[in-house]
Amino acid sequence: MNTKWLKTFSAGLALSVAASTVSAETLRVVTDPSFVPFEMMDQETGEMIGFDMEIIREVAERAGFEIDLNTMDFNGIIPALQTGNVDIAIAGITITEEREEIVDFSDPYYDSGLRILVSQNNDKVNEISDLEGMKIGTKIGSTSYDFLMDNLDKNDGVTPYPGSSDMYMALMSGAVNAVFYDAPNVGYFASTRGKGKVKTAGPLYEGQQYGIALKSGSKWVGAVNEALADIKEDGTYKKIYEKWFGPMPEAK
């Protein structure tokens, strides 16, 4: 056996692997740690887990970049992308025309909407008009806050909170009469920590789609979209979805 050739080949292979690893670009990714079950901190490991976290890790691997993941309050995410302090954000971010003017979005990866949450014994709230004049908790910088301001004549009682856990605790303590926020987050809380104490009410409002947000002009938009298409096509998306939300609804 030509051991000299084997050593040379092995060394070359190692250098090739090392070079490919080094060449993988690291992108600064940011999320909001309070939007369960999309993103949340695992108290035992200190790792960010959730639906969005599995999606972005799968997308990064297929698109060919590494991620440097950090957290911040939701209302700071779009400004951070605007200034270029971060490259990508995933945090249940609704695609809107206003946001599309200042950041780039991937293709939609989740269909959502807005929902009312009230105390278990509250039978007076059945639709958005029933919230007129009430104390309502929502989240700072969210589309749910904008919706309330646009659709309630008496909106002085609308209180924006920095984190979703804050507004849920306000409802549980009686500080607000209702919460209005993203349907999957509201539903998850109602079926976990708030089970037997709170319930969802009324229909789904303002059908929305979540997208991965990238800084304007990002070269990664195409690769991210291709990765999203791949995970939907090969069943990976369905597997992740059902892990966090149960059976995936049939496509209409």
N, C-alpha and C positions, 0 to 999 in steps of 0.2 A: 504493500500500500504506500502511496506517495503521501507521507505524513506532512511534508512541507506544504504541498498543495492544499491539504485538508486544513492546516492551521491558517493558511492565507485566506481560504474560502470562509472559514469560521470568523476570522477577524473582520473580513469584509462584510459579512452578514450582520455582525454585531454593530458595525459602524452604520450600516444601512438602516437597521432598526432604530438606533439611537438618533440618527438624522431625521427619520420620519417622525419620531416622538417630539423632537425639539421643534420641528417645523409646524406642528399642530398649534395653531394660534389660540391663545387664551383670551376669551371674551369675558368682560365684566357683566355678570348677570345679577339682577336685583329682583327681590320679591317682597311681598308684605306678609309677615309671619302670622297674621291673625285671621286669614281668610280660610278657615277650615271648611271642608276637607281638602281644599285645593293646595294650601300650603300651611304648615304648622311645625312647631318645634317638637321633636321627640324628646321628652324630658329625661329619658334614661340615657340616650346616646348623644344628645345635643345636636343631632342632625336634622336638617329640614326634610320633612316628608310630606306626602300628599299627592293628589292627582297631578297638579301642575309640575311638581318636582320630578315625578316619573316621566312626564311628557318631555320636559326640557332636557333631561339627561339622555333620553332616547334620541331626541332630535339632534343634540350636540354630537353624540357618537356617530350618527349616520351622516350628518352634515360635515363632520370633520373638524370640529373645534373643541377645545377644552373650556370648562366654565370655572370662573372665580365667583362663587355665589355669596351675595351679601343681602341683608335685609334693611328695609326702611319703611316708614309710614307710607300708606298708599298715596296720600296727597303730594308726596315728594317725588314720586316715580317719573311722571311725565316731565317735570322740570329737569330731573337728572338726565334724562335722555336728550332733552333739548340742548343742555349745556355740554353734552358729550362726556359727562362724568361716568356714565355707564353705557354699555353697548346694547344690551338686551334686557327686557323686563317681561316677566310672566307672573301675573297676580290676579287672574280673573278680570283682565282689562277689557272692558267693552269697546268694540270698534265703533267710533263715532266720527262724523264728518269733521267736527272741530279738532279732534285729536289727530285725524289723518292729515291735517294741514301742517302739523309740527313734528310728527314722528311717522315712521313707516310701520305697517302692520303686515303680519303673515296672513295667509288665508285663515278663515275662522276654524277654530278647533273645538269649540264647545257652544251649543245653543242654550241660552239662558233667558231670564226675564226677572221681573221684580215681584215681590210677594209681601203681604201683610202678616205680621206675627202679633198675637195678642195673648193675654192670660187665658188659661184653660176655661175659666168661668165667664168669659166675656162673649156674650151672644149678640151684642149690639153692632158689632163691626162686621159687615159682609162685603163691603166694597170701598173704594177709595174715598167716595163722597162722605162716608160715615166718619172719616177722620177729621172733618172740618172742626176747627177750634180745639182739637185735642193736643196733648203733649205727645209728640212722636219722635222717636229716636231713629237716627240714620247715620251714615258715615260721611265724614268730611271728604270732599272732593269726588264723591260718587255720583253716578247717574241717578241713583235713587233720590238723592238730595235735590237734584235739579228737577226731577219729575214732580216731587212734592211742591216745590216752589212754583212750578208752572201750572199745577192742577188743583191746588187748594187756594181758595180765596182768603180763608182765615189760616194763615201759615205761621203766625207768630210763635206757635208752640213747637215748631220744628226745631229739634236740637241735634246738630251734627256732632258725632263723637269721633275721636281719633282712631279707635279700634272697635271691631265688631263685638268683642267680649264686653266692652264698656256699655254699649247700648243694650245688650242682652241682660246684663246685670241691672241696668236701670229699669228695664221692664219687670224683671223678677222682684225688684224692691218696691215697685210702684211709683218710681220717679217719673216714668212716662207711661202713657196708656197703650201705646203700640210701638212696634218697630216696623220699618219699611226698608227692605234691602234685597239683595240678590237672592233669588229663589233657592238655589242649591245650598247656600250658606244658611239661610233661614230654616230650610227643611232639615238640614243636618243637625242644627241645634235643637229643633223641636223633637227630634227622635233620639237625641243623646242626653246632654246635660239638662235640657229643659223638658224632658219627657214627663207627662202628667202634670206639668205646671204651665206650659204654654202650648199654643196650637197655631197653625197657619189658618188664614181666613181669606176668602175672596178668590178671584181668578188670578191668572198670571198676567202681569202688566208689561207693556213695552217689550215685546220679544227682542232679545239681544243676542249678539254673538261675541264670544271672547276671541281675542287674537294675541299672538306673541308680538310685543312692541319692540321695535328696533330704532336706533337713532336714525334720523333722516339721512337718506343717501347710502345706507348700509349695503355693502356688497354681499351680505349674507342672506338677504331676503329670499332669493331664488333657491338657495341650498336648504333653507329652513322649510320652505314650501314643499320641496321635493321630499324631505324627510317626513313631513307630516303626511303627505300622500302615501308614502311607503308604509308607515305604521298603520294607516287605516286599511290599506289594501291587504297586508299580510296578517291582520288579526291582532296585532300588538295593541292597537288603540282600544279595541273592544275588551281585551283582557284587562288593561289598566282601568278602563271605565267601570267595568263590573266589579272590580276590586273595591272601588270607593263609593259607587252609587247603586250597586245592585244591577239587575237585568237591564241591558241597553235597549231603549225603545226602538221599534222598527222604523226604518226610514220611510218618510211619507212619500 
